[in-house]
């Protein structure tokens, strides 16, 4: 009887507490504790036939392939993140973004500074709930504002609310997510409203993206296809290293 009571108490405490410290592996739905993830995305090549790109063929080809790289520390947090287009050099170009340091993890707050070269381009303050899951991001940089995350009973993100302000713009966005049994997003509905001060315009948009996956033995997706309005818009391949 005493043993059963002890086990029950342990289960209650662990299930109600959640994770002791936030790690990006969870929200990126990565299993097996990888140290490096590379994502190569190819956009729809059918756009190459559009007259819109007729005089910009070289730059267009560059923009049709994007590469994201994530380096993780031993705690599962992103320690370095790099974005580039296909022909870009890692050591140059404004599209390269580095996470230089995590300043603080205290009282459920993490502050990160982002640099392009030596120039500070962004600052993020991440706020966590009592169970250690990311609840809000406050942006301080060229773009200011906040991103709020709402979670389901499994602590996975189900809704994202963004309120962002640029130099002459203000945007409000609601993103609703549906997931499969592996925890990956199968449907993303985006409802956005953009105000532009330059021409005093207010534009509302709504889009729905659907995703299909191929998985590895760790149940991490390694191929993702993105569809919008029944049209293939993006193919993404992942390279995962432990």
C-alpha positions in Angstrom: 0.0 0.0 0.0 2.8 2.4 0.9 4.7 1.6 -2.3 1.6 2.2 -4.4 1.0 5.6 -2.7 4.6 6.6 -3.3 4.3 5.8 -7.0 1.1 7.7 -7.3 2.5 10.8 -5.6 5.6 10.6 -8.0 3.3 10.5 -11.1 1.2 13.4 -9.9 4.2 15.6 -9.2 6.0 14.8 -12.4 3.0 15.2 -14.7 2.0 18.5 -13.2 5.4 20.1 -13.2 6.2 19.6 -16.9 9.8 20.2 -17.9 12.3 21.7 -15.5 14.0 23.9 -18.2 13.0 24.9 -21.7 14.7 23.4 -24.7 14.1 24.0 -28.4 14.1 20.3 -29.2 10.6 20.1 -27.8 8.9 22.9 -29.8 10.8 21.8 -32.9 9.5 18.3 -32.2 13.0 16.7 -32.5 13.7 13.3 -31.1 17.0 11.7 -30.3 18.8 14.8 -29.0 20.4 16.0 -32.3 23.3 18.5 -32.2 22.7 19.8 -35.7 19.8 20.2 -38.1 20.0 21.5 -41.7 16.9 22.3 -43.7 17.1 22.8 -47.5 13.9 24.2 -49.0 13.1 24.4 -52.7 10.2 26.6 -53.8 7.8 25.8 -56.7 9.8 25.8 -59.9 6.7 26.5 -61.9 7.1 30.2 -61.1 10.2 30.2 -63.3 7.9 30.4 -66.3 6.2 33.5 -65.0 6.9 36.7 -66.9 7.2 38.4 -63.5 10.7 36.9 -63.2 11.8 37.2 -66.9 14.5 39.8 -66.3 15.7 38.5 -63.0 16.5 34.9 -63.7 19.8 34.7 -61.8 18.5 36.3 -58.6 15.3 34.4 -58.9 17.1 31.0 -59.0 19.0 32.1 -55.9 15.7 32.9 -54.1 14.2 29.6 -55.0 16.5 27.7 -52.6 16.8 28.5 -48.9 18.9 26.8 -46.3 18.4 27.0 -42.5 20.9 25.5 -40.1 20.5 25.0 -36.3 23.2 24.1 -33.9 22.1 22.8 -30.4 23.9 22.9 -27.1 23.9 20.0 -24.7 20.7 21.3 -23.1 18.8 21.2 -26.4 18.6 24.9 -27.0 19.6 26.6 -30.3 23.1 28.0 -29.7 23.7 29.1 -33.3 21.3 29.6 -36.2 22.2 30.4 -39.8 20.0 31.3 -42.8 21.2 31.7 -46.3 20.1 31.5 -49.9 21.6 29.0 -52.2 24.5 31.1 -53.6 25.2 33.2 -50.5 28.5 33.0 -48.6 28.3 32.1 -44.9 30.8 34.8 -44.1 29.0 37.6 -45.8 25.5 38.8 -46.7 22.8 40.4 -44.6 20.8 37.2 -44.6 23.2 35.5 -42.2 21.9 35.6 -38.6 23.9 34.4 -35.7 22.8 33.8 -32.1 25.8 35.0 -30.2 24.9 34.5 -26.6 22.2 33.5 -24.1 22.5 36.2 -21.5 20.3 34.9 -18.7 18.1 32.0 -17.6 16.6 33.2 -14.3 13.0 33.4 -13.0 11.6 31.8 -16.2 13.2 34.4 -18.5 15.8 34.0 -21.2 17.3 36.9 -23.0 19.1 36.4 -26.4 20.9 38.8 -28.6 21.2 38.3 -32.4 24.1 39.7 -34.5 24.8 40.0 -38.2 28.5 40.2 -38.1 29.2 42.6 -35.2 25.9 44.5 -35.6 23.2 43.8 -33.1 20.0 43.3 -35.2 17.6 41.8 -32.7 17.0 41.1 -29.1 14.5 38.5 -27.8 13.2 38.1 -24.3 11.6 34.7 -23.8 9.2 34.2 -20.9 8.1 30.7 -19.7 5.1 29.4 -17.8 5.3 27.7 -14.4 5.8 24.3 -16.1 8.9 25.6 -18.1 7.3 25.9 -21.5 7.7 29.0 -23.7 4.8 31.3 -23.2 5.7 34.6 -24.8 8.5 36.3 -26.8 9.1 40.0 -26.6 11.0 41.4 -29.6 13.2 44.5 -29.3 15.0 45.5 -32.5 14.1 46.6 -36.0 10.8 44.9 -35.3 9.2 45.3 -31.9 6.2 43.5 -30.4 5.2 40.2 -28.9 4.5 36.6 -29.8 2.2 34.6 -27.5 1.9 30.8 -27.5 -1.1 28.8 -26.4 -0.7 25.1 -25.8 -2.8 22.0 -25.7 -3.0 19.3 -23.0 0.3 17.8 -24.3 2.0 21.2 -24.0 2.4 21.4 -27.8 1.7 24.8 -29.4 -1.8 25.0 -30.9 -2.3 28.8 -31.4 0.2 31.6 -32.0 -0.7 35.3 -31.6 1.7 37.9 -33.1 1.5 41.7 -32.7 4.4 43.3 -34.5 5.4 46.8 -35.3 8.0 47.9 -37.9 9.2 51.3 -39.1 5.9 52.1 -40.9 3.8 49.0 -40.4 1.8 47.2 -37.8 0.6 43.6 -38.1 -1.6 41.3 -36.1 -1.6 37.6 -36.9 -3.3 34.5 -35.5 -1.9 31.1 -36.5 -3.9 27.9 -35.7 -2.1 24.5 -35.8 -3.3 20.9 -36.2 -0.9 18.0 -35.6 -0.6 14.3 -36.5 0.2 11.4 -34.1 4.0 12.2 -34.4 3.4 15.8 -33.1 4.1 17.5 -36.4 1.9 20.2 -37.9 -0.3 18.9 -40.7 -2.4 22.1 -41.2 -1.6 25.7 -40.5 -4.3 28.4 -40.8 -3.0 32.0 -40.8 -5.2 35.0 -40.3 -3.4 38.3 -40.6 -4.1 42.0 -40.7 -1.4 44.5 -41.9 -1.6 48.3 -41.5 0.9 50.4 -43.6 1.3 54.0 -42.6 2.9 55.1 -45.9 -0.4 54.7 -47.9 -2.7 54.5 -44.8 -3.9 51.0 -46.0 -5.2 48.1 -44.0 -5.0 44.6 -45.6 -6.5 41.4 -44.3 -5.4 37.9 -45.5 -6.2 34.3 -44.7 -4.2 31.3 -45.9 -4.2 27.5 -45.2 -1.1 25.4 -45.6 -1.1 21.6 -45.4 1.9 19.4 -44.8 2.9 15.8 -45.6 6.0 14.0 -44.2 8.5 11.2 -44.6 10.2 10.1 -41.3 13.4 8.5 -40.2 13.8 5.8 -37.6 13.7 8.4 -34.7 10.3 9.6 -36.0 11.9 12.9 -37.1 10.6 14.2 -40.4 13.3 14.3 -43.1 11.1 15.3 -46.1 8.2 17.8 -45.8 6.0 18.9 -48.7 3.9 22.0 -48.3 0.6 22.6 -50.1 -1.5 25.7 -50.4 -4.8 25.7 -52.1 -4.0 22.1 -53.4 -0.9 23.4 -55.1 2.6 22.3 -54.1 4.5 25.3 -52.9 7.6 24.0 -51.0 9.7 20.9 -50.6 12.0 20.8 -47.6 14.7 18.1 -46.8 16.2 17.8 -43.4 19.7 16.5 -42.5 19.9 15.6 -38.8 23.1 14.8 -36.9 23.4 13.6 -33.3 
